[in-house]
Amino acid sequence: MVPAQHPQPRRHRRGARLPRGRAAGAAAGQRAVTAQRPSPESPPQHVGPLDLLAFTCELAALVLLALAGWSLGDGWWRGLVLAAALVGVAVWFWGRWLAPTSPRRVAMPRRLVVKAGFYVAVAVVGALAGYAVWAAVLVVVAVTTSAVRRD
């Protein structure tokens, strides 16, 4: 009588066990058969022209800070460090207090004041570096856009 042999588990060439059944197809790069529903957490929102203008103002503030840091730094190394530091502080501040997904987001009436203060501070740094016209345009457009959007 021949003893019954149990099938050896399938192994990857490096010795790791390969999964069997439904998981085997997914591990091999095939899609699982289960249907996934879209999450109802938040419906997609419409992005209008004012939203794009507000985002452009945010990016322009970062560019102005980078240019100001580069110009105010004495030499290319200090300019690079100062530009990175100014942009980093601005991104940290915006992400912590003004970003839509931030848990510490400032409430609405104060948010306009904080945004205006942020853009004025960026404009002051830009004006000190010699970009006064660009700084003034940024403040006017950004604060007006924030006030009209009420966000």
C-alpha positions, 0 to 999 in steps of 0.5 A: 500500500502506498502512503497518501501524499499531501500536496506540497504547498506552492512556493515562490522561487525565493521560498515564500508560500504563494496564496491559494484560492481567491487571493492567489489571483489577486497576488498574481496581478489579477483583479479580485472579483469583489465589487467595490463601491465608491466611498460616500465620504464626500461628493466631488465638488465643482471647481470654478474659475475663482477656485483656480484663481485662488490656487494660482495666488497660493502658488504665486505666493510660494514663487514670490517667497522663493524668489525673495529668498534667493535675492535676499540671500548673500550668495547662491548657497545662502539664497537657496537655504533662505528660499527653501526656509521661506517656502517651507514656513509658508507651506507649514503655516498654510497647511496647519491653519488654512488648508481645507483638510486641516483639523486646525483650520481657522473658522470662517470670519477669522480665516479671511483676516489670517489669509490677508495677513499671510498675503501681506506678510508675503508681499512685505518679504517680496517688496524687501527683495525688490519685487514690490509691484508683483507683491502689490498685485499678489495682495490685491488679487489674492485678498479680493479672491478670498473675500469673494469666494468667502473661503 
